[in-house]
Amino acid sequence: MTRDEARARDAADPLRGLRDRFALPEGTIYLDGNSLGALPKTTPARLTQVIEEQWGRDLIAGWNAHGWIDAAARVGARIAPLVGARPREVLVADSTSVNLFKLLAAACTARPDRATILSEPGNFPTDLYMAQGVAGMMVGRRVKTVAFDSLVQAIDDDVAVVLLTHVHYKSGAKRDMAAITAAAHAEGALMLWDLSHSAGAVAVDLNRCGVDLAVGCGYKYLNGGPGAPAFLYVAQALQEVLHSPLSGWMGHAAPFDFGDDYAPAPGIARFQCGTPPILGIAALEEGVAQMEGVDMPALFAKGQALCDLYIALVEERCDGFALASPRDAAWRGSHVSFAHPHAYAICQALIARRVIGDFRAPDVLRMGFAPLYTGFEDVWCAVDMLAAVMEARAWDDPAYRVRAAVT
Ligand SMILES: Cc1ncc(COP(=O)(O)O)c(C=O)c1O
């Protein structure tokens, strides 16, 4: 594809107008929306309104007057259609890590005779770390990791919960949610999916797949801003059975009775712990709103097409890169990784030229194609820059070898 053809494809794209909803800096090609989503243009005004007109004017009355107390459930209900859940099955709360802790511990408690939390090596670190924390706290529990290709065969009657990330953070590989969930259930285990790289990027149908539990980030494809609150999902049938180990007052049945003894709220509300972050939830709500009314199957198909174009152009124009993501779009999320021995320096050279992707250790150059605001010409220009960086060996500069705290 030539640059003109890429531009023509953007011009013919019925979803192209969605890009105008985001404040993207001029001259930057942003291919990291899978790490931190872009800023919706409505978010600053919304936050100003919540700060000045609600907090500033009405102070504590805002909890009742402005629906702050219901915000976590309200925004959870707006996320629900993006993941194939019923409105009252999703709650905005805490961080993804904390939600993993809550749901893993709840799942282990619900399966007292089973010792194992089963996951795969190379899952996102926080998933494994939180599982290790839960297992360490609960006598007789352990975390077992089995390579993905043999994971399903490793599910047995000792597994309390299977923990997987639906779209792998590094490779972008998309797992078969229906089949793996069914395999977990066949052995009596619960299934917990991390949707951080899925929600808003690929079709997810938790209800149809019979999923028990899920978590996901608010700051990636949901565009909730840096450190946005996360979400969690608990299937309706399990909500009265499971208990959050973080039995904070906001998950109590009657928090404003101020009783001494904990009694969980009915439904998803019991997975709330402390006071919800109203400013963060307001920003997340603006992010989620950008997808409402959008033809989501078309949006997901566009994400796949952007990834396909990127793979084709890199393989055509740049030597030395090995595709580290599935080639088949049906089994991929909306990001693509290529391995290269100098991936870190290459990534820094690109960032210096305002093509923003990221590096994942040890050798992966990862590019995310958030279909709401990424165009085909962006992909073309990014690969053109990559080809130029490679041709001139521009990456081979000591400045690009210095590791920043966040990669
Ligand atoms: C799969 C996955 N889970 C969890 C997280 C992060 O969790 P937290 O928001 O708690 O830092 C990420 C962040 O990139 C991720 O990719």
The ligand as an SDF file (V2000), in Angstrom:
LIG
                    3D

 16 16  0  0  0  0  0  0  0  0999 V2000
   -2.9340   -7.5620   31.3630 C   0  0  0  0  0  0  0  0  0  0  0  0
   -2.7130   -6.4490   32.3390 C   0  0  0  0  0  0  0  0  0  0  0  0
   -3.2270   -6.5330   33.5690 N   0  0  0  0  0  0  0  0  0  0  0  0
   -3.0510   -5.5530   34.4790 C   0  0  0  0  0  0  0  0  0  0  0  0
   -2.3310   -4.4190   34.1460 C   0  0  0  0  0  0  0  0  0  0  0  0
   -2.0620   -3.3070   35.1220 C   0  0  0  0  0  0  0  0  0  0  0  0
   -2.7270   -3.3680   36.3130 O   0  0  0  0  0  0  0  0  0  0  0  0
   -2.7300   -2.0710   37.2530 P   0  0  0  0  0  0  0  0  0  0  0  0
   -3.5970   -1.0550   36.5970 O   0  0  0  0  0  0  0  0  0  0  0  0
   -3.2150   -2.5510   38.5500 O   0  0  0  0  0  0  0  0  0  0  0  0
   -1.3400   -1.5330   37.3110 O   0  0  0  0  0  0  0  0  0  0  0  0
   -1.8110   -4.2960   32.8540 C   0  0  0  0  0  0  0  0  0  0  0  0
   -1.0390   -3.0690   32.5150 C   0  0  0  0  0  0  0  0  0  0  0  0
   -0.4890   -2.9090   31.4880 O   0  0  0  0  0  0  0  0  0  0  0  0
   -1.9900   -5.3270   31.9500 C   0  0  0  0  0  0  0  0  0  0  0  0
   -1.4750   -5.2480   30.7110 O   0  0  0  0  0  0  0  0  0  0  0  0
  1  2  1  0
  2  3  1  0
  2 15  2  0
  3  4  2  0
  4  5  1  0
  5  6  1  0
  5 12  2  0
  6  7  1  0
  7  8  1  0
  8  9  2  0
  8 10  1  0
  8 11  1  0
 12 13  1  0
 12 15  1  0
 13 14  2  0
 15 16  1  0
M  END
$$$$
